[in-house]
């Protein structure tokens, strides 16, 4: 009972969230120590790890204003980091991208939307599709991407895009299974979310997929479940 009460206090919630971010930072530091020339790997550790904060916010029912305030703070921090060496490992990707900024913005936008309507699970779908789908799509594409294609000046791989679709499908299905139940409609919704996420990731430039993928994935899942269930 004491532990339960502590996790429902604002101090306890913020402590748990902060501890998680410190763990992610520690993991990134360890990865960077043993792989000093692989900035992209360090970025993806941070990308995948920090996105899971949405689960903590959902499960602990962290107030919306806290999430939005954190989103604004990190949005400003990431914008400054493009001009000052504040977050060198995160932004050193060898191409012009505002992905880190859009990442922070998307969390605030989705929290404002779905906390307001009492449906935080859809914010989790959007953020985790970006976090896990986009994060692992990049790693799988770099490691196993043998069949490539180009969109504008961007080189993509079918392996990476397929991973994006499959992982996004799995993320959406798992969350809907836990909140809605095992009915056939959630599999269709999850399939559409996965395909849309993969398409948006493939066509996006300058890191804007970190905004379009989570918002569109959450929107598709939300509106379809409202109309199909």
Backbone as CSV, one residue per row, in Angstrom:
resi,resn,N_x,N_y,N_z,CA_x,CA_y,CA_z,C_x,C_y,C_z
1,UNK,0.819,-1.206,0.000,0.000,0.000,0.000,0.859,1.265,0.000
2,UNK,1.959,1.235,0.761,2.852,2.391,0.811,3.461,2.641,-0.553
3,UNK,3.912,1.548,-1.208,4.519,1.670,-2.542,3.498,2.184,-3.536
4,UNK,2.271,1.649,-3.458,1.226,2.085,-4.368,0.931,3.564,-4.202
5,UNK,0.858,4.018,-2.955,0.606,5.426,-2.707,1.742,6.298,-3.201
6,UNK,2.972,5.810,-3.051,4.144,6.571,-3.497,4.131,6.753,-4.999
7,UNK,3.781,5.681,-5.744,3.763,5.766,-7.210,2.636,6.647,-7.718
8,UNK,1.634,6.899,-6.889,0.553,7.774,-7.297,0.785,9.224,-6.883
9,UNK,1.850,9.469,-6.149,2.194,10.851,-5.800,3.009,11.450,-6.933
10,UNK,2.921,12.754,-7.097,3.645,13.425,-8.176,5.145,13.228,-8.017
11,UNK,5.629,13.314,-6.785,7.066,13.122,-6.540,7.494,11.714,-6.953
12,UNK,6.706,10.715,-6.587,7.036,9.344,-6.944,7.023,9.130,-8.439
13,UNK,6.026,9.691,-9.116,5.927,9.554,-10.564,7.134,10.172,-11.263
14,UNK,7.494,11.370,-10.843,8.634,12.052,-11.463,9.937,11.327,-11.148
15,UNK,10.032,10.759,-9.966,11.234,10.006,-9.604,11.397,8.789,-10.503
16,UNK,10.318,8.046,-10.718,10.373,6.855,-11.573,10.731,7.249,-13.007
17,UNK,10.097,8.306,-13.514,10.386,8.753,-14.880,11.840,9.198,-15.012
18,UNK,12.326,9.920,-14.021,13.719,10.394,-14.052,14.692,9.224,-13.977
19,UNK,14.407,8.258,-13.119,15.267,7.079,-13.013,15.346,6.340,-14.346
20,UNK,14.200,6.239,-15.028,14.207,5.550,-16.322,15.098,6.295,-17.320
21,UNK,14.982,7.617,-17.364,15.799,8.393,-18.298,17.282,8.292,-17.946
22,UNK,17.590,8.221,-16.653,18.994,8.047,-16.239,19.519,6.687,-16.678
23,UNK,18.674,5.652,-16.594,19.074,4.317,-17.049,19.352,4.327,-18.546
24,UNK,18.476,4.993,-19.312,18.686,5.103,-20.759,19.993,5.830,-21.052
25,UNK,20.226,6.928,-20.317,21.473,7.668,-20.511,22.696,6.837,-20.186
26,UNK,22.607,6.028,-19.125,23.713,5.146,-18.753,23.964,4.103,-19.835
27,UNK,22.897,3.520,-20.351,23.037,2.520,-21.426,23.685,3.139,-22.661
28,UNK,23.272,4.373,-22.997,23.848,5.055,-24.155,25.334,5.332,-23.937
29,UNK,25.693,5.703,-22.704,27.099,5.971,-22.388,27.941,4.707,-22.514
30,UNK,27.395,3.595,-22.055,28.116,2.314,-22.153,28.290,1.915,-23.616
31,UNK,27.213,2.052,-24.397,27.290,1.718,-25.824,28.310,2.609,-26.525
32,UNK,28.308,3.900,-26.182,29.251,4.831,-26.798,30.691,4.505,-26.403
33,UNK,30.882,4.034,-25.177,32.230,3.684,-24.709,32.818,2.535,-25.518
34,UNK,31.986,1.529,-25.780,32.477,0.355,-26.502,32.346,0.494,-28.020
35,UNK,31.586,1.504,-28.473,31.421,1.737,-29.915,31.574,3.226,-30.208
36,UNK,32.767,3.789,-29.985,32.944,5.242,-30.085,32.707,5.813,-31.477
37,UNK,32.777,4.970,-32.501,32.608,5.455,-33.870,31.216,5.189,-34.428
38,UNK,30.317,4.750,-33.572,28.967,4.414,-34.054,27.924,5.322,-33.396
39,UNK,27.931,6.588,-33.825,26.995,7.559,-33.270,25.540,7.174,-33.533
40,UNK,25.304,6.562,-34.696,23.932,6.184,-35.028,23.388,5.146,-34.057
41,UNK,24.244,4.221,-33.633,23.816,3.215,-32.663,23.473,3.868,-31.328
42,UNK,24.289,4.828,-30.903,24.022,5.543,-29.656,22.705,6.303,-29.762
43,UNK,22.483,6.945,-30.906,21.239,7.672,-31.125,20.029,6.758,-31.001
44,UNK,20.138,5.565,-31.562,18.993,4.665,-31.542,18.737,4.095,-30.144
45,UNK,19.793,3.917,-29.366,19.601,3.506,-27.967,18.795,4.570,-27.235
46,UNK,19.158,5.830,-27.453,18.435,6.929,-26.816,17.026,7.050,-27.390
47,UNK,16.923,6.932,-28.706,15.628,7.039,-29.398,14.646,5.991,-28.885
48,UNK,15.091,4.752,-28.828,14.224,3.657,-28.392,13.969,3.731,-26.890
49,UNK,15.005,4.033,-26.138,14.854,4.046,-24.680,13.962,5.152,-24.173
50,UNK,14.165,6.375,-24.664,13.394,7.506,-24.146,11.922,7.420,-24.538
51,UNK,11.629,6.851,-25.689,10.237,6.755,-26.117,9.371,5.951,-25.175
52,UNK,9.986,5.012,-24.471,9.228,4.174,-23.537,8.729,4.941,-22.318
53,UNK,9.161,6.198,-22.188,8.672,7.026,-21.083,7.160,7.219,-21.194
54,UNK,6.623,7.099,-22.416,5.178,7.254,-22.594,4.419,6.144,-21.873
55,UNK,5.020,4.952,-21.778,4.381,3.861,-21.041,4.335,4.169,-19.549
56,UNK,5.423,4.723,-19.034,5.459,5.103,-17.622,4.417,6.181,-17.349
57,UNK,4.346,7.166,-18.262,3.374,8.246,-18.095,1.948,7.709,-18.124
58,UNK,1.695,6.748,-18.982,0.363,6.149,-19.100,0.031,5.307,-17.873
59,UNK,0.930,4.397,-17.513,0.660,3.474,-16.412,0.560,4.181,-15.062
60,UNK,1.353,5.230,-14.883,1.329,5.951,-13.605,0.358,7.130,-13.627
61,UNK,-0.256,7.356,-14.792,-1.214,8.467,-14.931,-0.573,9.803,-14.568
62,UNK,0.609,10.030,-15.110,1.298,11.301,-14.894,0.471,12.424,-15.510
63,UNK,0.279,13.524,-14.810,-0.564,14.611,-15.328,-0.105,15.131,-16.686
64,UNK,-1.085,15.509,-17.492,-0.793,15.991,-18.839,0.142,17.194,-18.831
65,UNK,-0.039,18.104,-17.888,0.772,19.319,-17.898,2.249,19.021,-17.677
66,UNK,2.535,17.973,-16.938,3.928,17.582,-16.732,4.545,17.119,-18.062
67,UNK,3.803,16.314,-18.800,4.305,15.788,-20.080,4.503,16.921,-21.080
68,UNK,3.536,17.829,-21.147,3.636,18.942,-22.092,4.792,19.866,-21.713
69,UNK,4.947,20.124,-20.420,6.060,20.968,-19.970,7.398,20.337,-20.334
70,UNK,7.507,19.014,-20.138,8.744,18.315,-20.499,8.963,18.368,-22.005
71,UNK,7.877,18.224,-22.773,7.983,18.293,-24.228,8.492,19.656,-24.685
72,UNK,7.958,20.718,-24.094,8.399,22.075,-24.454,9.862,22.279,-24.084
73,UNK,10.232,21.833,-22.888,11.620,21.990,-22.431,12.594,21.286,-23.380
74,UNK,12.295,20.019,-23.708,13.216,19.273,-24.565,13.148,19.739,-26.024
75,UNK,12.019,20.284,-26.452,11.944,20.859,-27.799,12.892,22.043,-27.917
76,UNK,12.878,22.908,-26.904,13.783,24.064,-26.897,15.232,23.603,-26.812
77,UNK,15.481,22.616,-25.945,16.838,22.099,-25.785,17.380,21.522,-27.086
78,UNK,16.540,20.755,-27.789,17.005,20.150,-29.044,17.209,21.192,-30.135
79,UNK,16.365,22.229,-30.157,16.590,23.297,-31.132,17.921,23.983,-30.884
80,UNK,18.219,24.265,-29.622,19.497,24.888,-29.288,20.668,23.975,-29.645
81,UNK,20.448,22.661,-29.535,21.528,21.716,-29.779,21.962,21.680,-31.240
82,UNK,21.113,22.197,-32.147,21.503,22.248,-33.551,22.517,23.358,-33.818
83,UNK,22.600,24.295,-32.881,23.500,25.431,-33.050,24.624,25.450,-32.021
84,UNK,24.432,24.707,-30.937,25.457,24.618,-29.900,25.695,23.149,-29.576
85,UNK,26.909,22.775,-29.154,27.233,21.353,-28.897,26.660,20.844,-27.580
86,UNK,25.316,20.867,-27.483,24.674,20.420,-26.248,24.450,18.917,-26.268
87,UNK,23.965,18.412,-27.407,23.652,16.981,-27.547,24.366,16.434,-28.788
88,UNK,25.698,16.419,-28.778,26.438,16.036,-29.982,26.159,14.625,-30.462
89,UNK,26.029,13.657,-29.568,25.802,12.269,-29.980,24.432,12.067,-30.602
90,UNK,23.460,12.858,-30.179,22.108,12.707,-30.700,21.975,13.308,-32.087
91,UNK,22.613,14.440,-32.321,22.412,15.150,-33.580,23.493,14.892,-34.618
92,UNK,24.497,14.095,-34.291,25.565,13.816,-35.248,25.152,12.658,-36.150
93,UNK,24.371,12.970,-37.176,23.878,11.914,-38.051,24.327,12.081,-39.490
94,UNK,25.117,13.109,-39.765,25.688,13.243,-41.085,24.729,13.764,-42.142
95,UNK,23.554,14.281,-41.765,22.626,14.849,-42.727,21.773,15.872,-41.989
96,UNK,21.183,16.772,-42.747,20.340,17.787,-42.142,19.044,17.153,-41.678
97,UNK,18.771,17.252,-40.392,17.576,16.639,-39.840,17.165,17.354,-38.562
98,UNK,15.856,17.540,-38.431,15.302,18.098,-37.200,14.506,17.025,-36.463
99,UNK,14.913,15.777,-36.669,14.192,14.658,-36.099,14.082,14.693,-34.593
100,UNK,15.147,15.074,-33.904,15.126,15.109,-32.440,14.122,16.140,-31.932
101,UNK,14.065,17.273,-32.617,13.093,18.315,-32.258,11.670,17.802,-32.466
102,UNK,11.406,17.202,-33.633,10.068,16.691,-33.913,9.677,15.570,-32.944
103,UNK,10.657,14.801,-32.531,10.432,13.733,-31.552,9.843,14.316,-30.264
104,UNK,10.491,15.356,-29.748,10.029,15.985,-28.501,8.657,16.626,-28.684
105,UNK,8.448,17.269,-29.823,7.165,17.923,-30.087,6.030,16.905,-30.142
106,UNK,6.277,15.774,-30.802,5.222,14.776,-30.980,4.699,14.246,-29.644
107,UNK,5.584,14.094,-28.670,5.146,13.612,-27.355,4.181,14.596,-26.711
108,UNK,4.492,15.886,-26.786,3.603,16.892,-26.231,2.270,16.966,-26.953
109,UNK,2.303,16.883,-28.281,1.071,16.947,-29.072,0.150,15.773,-28.733
110,UNK,0.704,14.573,-28.693,-0.112,13.390,-28.431,-0.628,13.361,-26.994
111,UNK,0.183,13.829,-26.053,-0.285,13.901,-24.664,-1.440,14.883,-24.548
112,UNK,-1.311,16.054,-25.191,-2.370,17.059,-25.147,-3.663,16.529,-25.752
113,UNK,-3.538,15.744,-26.813,-4.714,15.208,-27.479,-5.369,14.088,-26.665
114,UNK,-4.596,13.057,-26.351,-5.207,11.843,-25.821,-5.351,11.822,-24.309
115,UNK,-4.571,12.598,-23.583,-4.831,12.732,-22.148,-6.143,13.489,-21.953
116,UNK,-6.406,14.454,-22.835,-7.619,15.254,-22.724,-8.878,14.414,-22.896
117,UNK,-8.846,13.448,-23.822,-10.029,12.622,-24.090,-10.019,11.325,-23.290
118,UNK,-9.048,11.171,-22.402,-8.996,9.984,-21.552,-8.608,8.718,-22.277
119,UNK,-7.802,8.848,-23.337,-7.373,7.687,-24.124,-5.849,7.686,-24.298
120,UNK,-5.099,7.639,-23.202,-3.635,7.719,-23.300,-3.011,6.557,-24.069
121,UNK,-3.737,5.439,-24.188,-3.179,4.298,-24.921,-2.888,4.637,-26.382
122,UNK,-3.634,5.590,-26.952,-3.394,5.960,-28.342,-2.162,6.850,-28.476
123,UNK,-1.883,7.643,-27.451,-0.616,8.371,-27.426,0.535,7.376,-27.367
124,UNK,0.359,6.315,-26.576,1.392,5.280,-26.477,1.593,4.591,-27.824
125,UNK,0.504,4.318,-28.538,0.637,3.704,-29.866,1.469,4.594,-30.774
126,UNK,1.135,5.875,-30.829,1.861,6.780,-31.713,3.337,6.870,-31.384
127,UNK,3.648,7.070,-30.111,5.053,7.240,-29.715,5.830,5.942,-29.878
128,UNK,5.243,4.809,-29.516,5.978,3.549,-29.594,6.140,3.054,-31.027
129,UNK,5.199,3.411,-31.908,5.395,3.104,-33.329,6.642,3.829,-33.828
130,UNK,6.777,5.097,-33.446,7.968,5.847,-33.823,9.211,5.300,-33.121
131,UNK,9.082,5.070,-31.820,10.224,4.643,-31.024,10.774,3.299,-31.480
132,UNK,9.921,2.283,-31.476,10.359,0.937,-31.814,10.411,0.711,-33.320
133,UNK,9.380,1.151,-34.019,9.348,0.918,-35.459,10.468,1.621,-36.190
134,UNK,10.537,2.935,-36.025,11.555,3.710,-36.721,12.951,3.376,-36.209
135,UNK,13.069,3.177,-34.891,14.392,2.869,-34.327,14.975,1.584,-34.868
136,UNK,14.193,0.513,-34.824,14.705,-0.771,-35.295,14.742,-0.859,-36.810
137,UNK,13.867,-0.119,-37.496,13.903,-0.105,-38.962,15.257,0.407,-39.450
138,UNK,15.753,1.466,-38.787,17.054,2.028,-39.175,18.182,1.035,-38.914
139,UNK,18.159,0.400,-37.751,19.222,-0.554,-37.418,19.180,-1.783,-38.325
140,UNK,17.982,-2.307,-38.572,17.849,-3.481,-39.443,18.209,-3.126,-40.878
141,UNK,17.775,-1.936,-41.318,18.124,-1.512,-42.671,19.615,-1.374,-42.875
142,UNK,20.308,-0.828,-41.881,21.757,-0.666,-41.993,22.485,-2.001,-41.947
143,UNK,21.971,-2.912,-41.146,22.656,-4.200,-40.962,22.302,-5.218,-42.045
144,UNK,21.046,-5.243,-42.449,20.597,-6.294,-43.376,20.030,-5.745,-44.681
145,UNK,20.087,-4.434,-44.870,19.469,-3.835,-46.058,20.237,-4.082,-47.342
146,UNK,19.913,-5.157,-48.012,20.571,-5.513,-49.267,19.792,-5.031,-50.492
147,UNK,18.491,-4.853,-50.332,17.648,-4.460,-51.459,17.222,-3.007,-51.244
148,UNK,17.874,-2.093,-51.922,17.693,-0.670,-51.676,16.820,-0.009,-52.741
149,UNK,16.290,1.134,-52.379,15.552,1.974,-53.317,15.769,3.417,-52.901
150,UNK,15.480,4.332,-53.804,15.700,5.747,-53.516,14.405,6.537,-53.663
151,UNK,14.206,7.449,-52.727,13.124,8.417,-52.804,13.762,9.782,-52.651
152,UNK,13.659,10.603,-53.705,14.381,11.862,-53.762,15.877,11.579,-53.583
153,UNK,16.503,12.167,-52.579,17.932,11.927,-52.365,18.178,10.963,-51.210
154,UNK,17.135,10.251,-50.785,17.246,9.359,-49.630,17.359,7.909,-50.080
155,UNK,18.300,7.200,-49.485,18.479,5.780,-49.763,17.796,4.956,-48.684
156,UNK,16.864,4.119,-49.105,16.122,3.267,-48.192,16.336,1.810,-48.579
157,UNK,15.906,0.924,-47.696,15.973,-0.503,-48.016,14.621,-1.146,-47.759
158,UNK,14.308,-2.157,-48.546,13.049,-2.875,-48.358,13.053,-3.624,-47.033
159,UNK,14.229,-4.056,-46.605,14.320,-4.733,-45.308,13.958,-3.784,-44.172
160,UNK,14.488,-2.555,-44.227,14.185,-1.578,-43.197,12.720,-1.166,-43.209
161,UNK,12.164,-0.940,-44.403,10.758,-0.546,-44.511,9.831,-1.667,-44.044
162,UNK,10.204,-2.908,-44.363,9.401,-4.050,-43.918,9.434,-4.176,-42.400
163,UNK,10.613,-3.933,-41.826,10.735,-3.970,-40.362,9.876,-2.884,-39.728
164,UNK,9.860,-1.702,-40.343,9.032,-0.606,-39.839,7.571,-1.012,-39.816
165,UNK,7.098,-1.590,-40.900,5.697,-2.008,-40.990,5.378,-3.102,-39.982
166,UNK,6.252,-4.100,-39.883,5.992,-5.245,-39.003,6.013,-4.848,-37.531
167,UNK,7.000,-4.047,-37.130,7.106,-3.655,-35.725,5.980,-2.699,-35.349
168,UNK,5.616,-1.803,-36.261,4.504,-0.888,-35.997,3.201,-1.661,-35.843
169,UNK,3.009,-2.655,-36.690,1.841,-3.529,-36.583,1.815,-4.219,-35.221
170,UNK,2.946,-4.749,-34.794,3.021,-5.475,-33.526,2.757,-4.550,-32.342
171,UNK,3.332,-3.348,-32.369,3.128,-2.382,-31.281,1.655,-2.042,-31.144
172,UNK,1.034,-1.696,-32.263,-0.374,-1.318,-32.241,-1.247,-2.480,-31.771
173,UNK,-0.979,-3.674,-32.299,-1.786,-4.843,-31.933,-1.666,-5.171,-30.452
174,UNK,-0.462,-5.113,-29.911,-0.270,-5.444,-28.492,-1.003,-4.480,-27.572
175,UNK,-0.941,-3.195,-27.901,-1.614,-2.213,-27.051,-3.133,-2.348,-27.170
176,UNK,-3.640,-2.548,-28.371,-5.079,-2.705,-28.540,-5.573,-4.019,-27.938
177,UNK,-4.756,-5.063,-28.015,-5.130,-6.323,-27.365,-5.294,-6.136,-25.855
178,UNK,-4.421,-5.331,-25.270,-4.453,-5.143,-23.816,-5.550,-4.187,-23.368
179,UNK,-6.029,-3.334,-24.274,-7.025,-2.335,-23.879,-8.417,-2.610,-24.447
180,UNK,-8.478,-3.201,-25.629,-9.763,-3.456,-26.294,-10.165,-4.916,-26.192
181,UNK,-9.177,-5.795,-26.374,-9.466,-7.228,-26.372,-9.168,-7.831,-27.730
182,UNK,-9.235,-9.135,-27.785,-8.886,-9.847,-29.010,-10.106,-9.977,-29.922
183,UNK,-10.327,-8.963,-30.720,-11.372,-9.000,-31.727,-10.745,-8.746,-33.095
184,UNK,-11.377,-9.218,-34.148,-10.741,-9.215,-35.463,-10.424,-7.811,-35.970
185,UNK,-11.214,-6.813,-35.552,-11.005,-5.457,-36.065,-9.649,-4.875,-35.688
186,UNK,-9.131,-5.262,-34.515,-7.859,-4.659,-34.108,-6.715,-5.121,-34.999
187,UNK,-6.839,-6.303,-35.590,-5.792,-6.780,-36.489,-5.794,-5.973,-37.775
188,UNK,-6.984,-5.618,-38.252,-7.086,-4.775,-39.442,-6.562,-3.377,-39.155
189,UNK,-6.957,-2.820,-38.034,-6.477,-1.489,-37.646,-4.957,-1.484,-37.529
190,UNK,-4.405,-2.493,-36.889,-2.956,-2.572,-36.691,-2.223,-2.712,-38.021
191,UNK,-2.806,-3.475,-38.946,-2.194,-3.621,-40.273,-2.146,-2.280,-40.986
192,UNK,-3.246,-1.540,-40.949,-3.287,-0.235,-41.603,-2.309,0.742,-40.958
193,UNK,-2.194,0.688,-39.641,-1.232,1.542,-38.938,0.189,1.204,-39.372
194,UNK,0.501,-0.090,-39.446,1.846,-0.505,-39.844,2.200,-0.053,-41.247
195,UNK,1.272,-0.215,-42.179,1.535,0.181,-43.570,1.664,1.698,-43.698
196,UNK,0.813,2.425,-42.998,0.883,3.884,-43.037,2.185,4.389,-42.431
197,UNK,2.581,3.815,-41.307,3.823,4.229,-40.654,5.026,3.995,-41.557
198,UNK,5.054,2.837,-42.213,6.169,2.523,-43.119,6.199,3.491,-44.299
199,UNK,5.024,3.825,-44.828,4.963,4.756,-45.943,5.410,6.150,-45.556
200,UNK,4.951,6.631,-44.415,5.347,7.957,-43.952,6.842,8.034,-43.675
201,UNK,7.384,6.981,-43.074,8.821,6.955,-42.788,9.632,6.977,-44.077
202,UNK,9.160,6.282,-45.091,9.906,6.192,-46.341,9.935,7.528,-47.087
203,UNK,8.827,8.267,-47.040,8.715,9.485,-47.833,9.146,10.746,-47.090
204,UNK,9.410,10.653,-45.805,9.701,11.849,-45.017,11.150,12.292,-45.158
205,UNK,11.343,13.614,-45.148,12.679,14.197,-45.184,12.887,15.082,-43.959
206,UNK,14.174,15.348,-43.676,14.569,16.266,-42.602,14.082,15.817,-41.226
207,UNK,13.800,14.508,-41.079,13.392,13.984,-39.786,11.950,14.251,-39.413
208,UNK,11.144,14.743,-40.377,9.754,15.068,-40.043,8.914,13.824,-39.780
209,UNK,9.444,12.646,-40.134,8.722,11.407,-39.816,8.568,11.228,-38.306
210,UNK,9.457,11.865,-37.522,9.323,11.794,-36.063,8.112,12.579,-35.561
211,UNK,7.486,13.336,-36.450,6.241,14.028,-36.122,5.053,13.375,-36.831
212,UNK,5.221,13.108,-38.140,4.102,12.566,-38.922,3.772,11.129,-38.543
213,UNK,4.783,10.309,-38.312,4.530,8.899,-37.994,3.749,8.735,-36.687
214,UNK,4.184,9.328,-35.574,3.418,9.120,-34.336,2.026,9.728,-34.372
215,UNK,1.889,10.929,-34.937,0.577,11.572,-34.942,-0.394,10.833,-35.858
216,UNK,0.045,10.456,-37.055,-0.840,9.750,-37.983,-1.139,8.345,-37.497
217,UNK,-0.161,7.669,-36.916,-0.395,6.311,-36.400,-1.433,6.340,-35.290
218,UNK,-1.284,7.286,-34.369,-2.244,7.416,-33.281,-3.618,7.805,-33.803
219,UNK,-3.654,8.717,-34.768,-4.932,9.183,-35.311,-5.670,8.054,-36.029
220,UNK,-4.955,7.294,-36.843,-5.578,6.179,-37.562,-6.126,5.149,-36.585
221,UNK,-5.305,4.775,-35.609,-5.739,3.785,-34.618,-6.961,4.292,-33.855
222,UNK,-6.946,5.565,-33.464,-8.041,6.128,-32.672,-9.337,6.189,-33.464
223,UNK,-9.300,6.805,-34.642,-10.529,7.006,-35.397,-11.097,5.686,-35.929
224,UNK,-10.237,4.760,-36.315,-10.737,3.488,-36.802,-11.372,2.667,-35.680
225,UNK,-10.748,2.661,-34.512,-11.332,1.890,-33.414,-12.661,2.506,-32.965
226,UNK,-12.775,3.828,-33.057,-14.038,4.457,-32.676,-15.166,4.095,-33.635
227,UNK,-14.804,3.836,-34.906,-15.827,3.563,-35.915,-16.046,2.095,-36.203
228,UNK,-15.056,1.256,-35.889,-15.178,-0.164,-36.206,-15.652,-0.992,-35.027
229,UNK,-15.426,-0.515,-33.809,-15.766,-1.322,-32.631,-17.173,-1.004,-32.130
